[in-house]
Amino acid sequence: MLRPFFSAPNLETGTDEAGRGCLAGPVTAAAVILPANFVNDLLNDSKKLSEKVRERLRPIIEQESISYAVTHLEPLEIDQINILNASIKAMQHSILKLHPQPNYIIVDGNSSIAQTPSLFTGEVLVKNTVKRFSENDCNTFNDIPFSCIVKGDSKFTSIAAASVLAKTHRDEYMNRIHDEFPMYNWKQNKGYPTKEHREAIRKYGVTKYHRLTFRLIP
């Protein structure tokens, strides 16, 4: 069962991203502040939900949240700063768009994010620096304390809500650009490295939406 807060009774935001492993399209992050009484039995990590359930949850989260924001970082920038830094930057920008600003941040952190000491600490991210964080560590971004929580999207309501918004907004983006390049079938694969997608890259080449620093063809 999802927990409402990591650090009650703060005005707490959860943040998460979608699209890190894709070959095409943006990495998308969302940040969400939910009211203390928000409850929805359908809500879970977006990867565990069907598309139909995610789309059902999206307007509920957007309407009932205190504040939410979504940020897309495009493939060109992903190629320039790498996907980890792009994911972090997208989450940073989403948090900065929130009004009011939170006084605590919880971040869905996989192993690479949880081991990056520069997470949210400044505009210039430290490359190839390793430090292990625990959920009890407290760091700050923009003078706001935050914690990285591994698999946080399956533990805390606000991170789960952010994961749903990031996923649905990114899917909407991929559905929109599908019409420009229908041969890649982004409406179906959303830019992920499916066999069909890679075969289309081999046949038709790359587009402005592909991440050129990724291994597009095995």
ChimeraX attribute file (.defattr): number of C-alpha atoms within 10 A of each C-alpha:
attribute: neighborCount
match mode: 1-to-1
recipient: residues
	/A:1	10
	/A:2	19
	/A:3	12
	/A:4	19
	/A:5	21
	/A:6	21
	/A:7	14
	/A:8	10
	/A:9	10
	/A:10	13
	/A:11	18
	/A:12	24
	/A:13	30
	/A:14	32
	/A:15	34
	/A:16	31
	/A:17	28
	/A:18	25
	/A:19	22
	/A:20	17
	/A:21	12
	/A:22	20
	/A:23	25
	/A:24	27
	/A:25	27
	/A:26	29
	/A:27	29
	/A:28	30
	/A:29	32
	/A:30	30
	/A:31	34
	/A:32	31
	/A:33	31
	/A:34	25
	/A:35	15
	/A:36	15
	/A:37	7
	/A:38	12
	/A:39	13
	/A:40	12
	/A:41	7
	/A:42	11
	/A:43	24
	/A:44	23
	/A:45	22
	/A:46	24
	/A:47	15
	/A:48	11
	/A:49	14
	/A:50	10
	/A:51	15
	/A:52	8
	/A:53	14
	/A:54	23
	/A:55	16
	/A:56	12
	/A:57	19
	/A:58	18
	/A:59	12
	/A:60	12
	/A:61	23
	/A:62	17
	/A:63	10
	/A:64	13
	/A:65	17
	/A:66	17
	/A:67	21
	/A:68	26
	/A:69	22
	/A:70	24
	/A:71	24
	/A:72	25
	/A:73	19
	/A:74	19
	/A:75	22
	/A:76	17
	/A:77	15
	/A:78	22
	/A:79	15
	/A:80	13
	/A:81	14
	/A:82	16
	/A:83	23
	/A:84	17
	/A:85	23
	/A:86	24
	/A:87	25
	/A:88	23
	/A:89	25
	/A:90	24
	/A:91	28
	/A:92	23
	/A:93	19
	/A:94	22
	/A:95	29
	/A:96	15
	/A:97	15
	/A:98	18
	/A:99	12
	/A:100	12
	/A:101	16
	/A:102	19
	/A:103	15
	/A:104	23
	/A:105	29
	/A:106	25
	/A:107	29
	/A:108	27
	/A:109	22
	/A:110	13
	/A:111	14
	/A:112	12
	/A:113	22
	/A:114	22
	/A:115	18
	/A:116	23
	/A:117	18
	/A:118	21
	/A:119	27
	/A:120	24
	/A:121	16
	/A:122	13
	/A:123	11
	/A:124	11
	/A:125	18
	/A:126	14
	/A:127	13
	/A:128	8
	/A:129	10
	/A:130	14
	/A:131	11
	/A:132	12
	/A:133	20
	/A:134	13
	/A:135	13
	/A:136	10
	/A:137	11
	/A:138	12
	/A:139	18
	/A:140	15
	/A:141	17
	/A:142	11
	/A:143	10
	/A:144	15
	/A:145	17
	/A:146	24
	/A:147	24
	/A:148	26
	/A:149	24
	/A:150	19
	/A:151	16
	/A:152	25
	/A:153	28
	/A:154	21
	/A:155	20
	/A:156	24
	/A:157	28
	/A:158	35
	/A:159	35
	/A:160	26
	/A:161	32
	/A:162	32
	/A:163	31
	/A:164	30
	/A:165	32
	/A:166	27
	/A:167	25
	/A:168	20
	/A:169	20
	/A:170	24
	/A:171	22
	/A:172	13
	/A:173	18
	/A:174	22
	/A:175	18
	/A:176	12
	/A:177	16
	/A:178	18
	/A:179	13
	/A:180	11
	/A:181	12
	/A:182	11
	/A:183	14
	/A:184	24
	/A:185	18
	/A:186	23
	/A:187	17
	/A:188	14
	/A:189	17
	/A:190	24
	/A:191	24
	/A:192	18
	/A:193	17
	/A:194	14
	/A:195	11
	/A:196	14
	/A:197	23
	/A:198	20
	/A:199	15
	/A:200	16
	/A:201	18
	/A:202	13
	/A:203	11
	/A:204	12
	/A:205	11
	/A:206	15
	/A:207	13
	/A:208	11
	/A:209	17
	/A:210	21
	/A:211	24
	/A:212	17
	/A:213	14
	/A:214	15
	/A:215	10
	/A:216	19
	/A:217	13
	/A:218	5
